[in-house]
């Protein structure tokens, strides 16, 4: 009988320890973990960021010009085919 009471008490304490923390506590823990993760980030210096920005800008411009030239060329080719077929 004493064993059953001891088991019942231990199961009650186990249930209490498995209980999730409240909403504000969970939000606070999440924000604290976010702060810890942000501290682990290796931030680039402004010179490197500016250099990378201009590299990306140049690549976008080159790709845009290539797509524009390809579009104009295919449109002209289509115009030739359409004019040829109508005569």
C-alpha positions, 0 to 999 in steps of 0.5 A: 500500500505504501508503495502505491502511494509513493508511486502515485506521488512520484507520478504527480511530480513527474506530471508537473515537471512535464508541464509546458511553460506559460506563453510569456515564458515561452516567448521570452525563451525564444527571444533569448535564444534568438539573441544568442544566435544573432551573437554567433553570426559573423557580420561582414565589414561595410567594404566587403558588403559594398563590393559584393553589392556592386558585383551582384548589380553588374551580374544582374545588368549583364544577365538583363542585357543578355535576355533583352538581346536574346528576346530582340533576336528571337522576335526579329527571327519570328518576324522574318518567319511570319513575313516569309510564310504570308507571301 
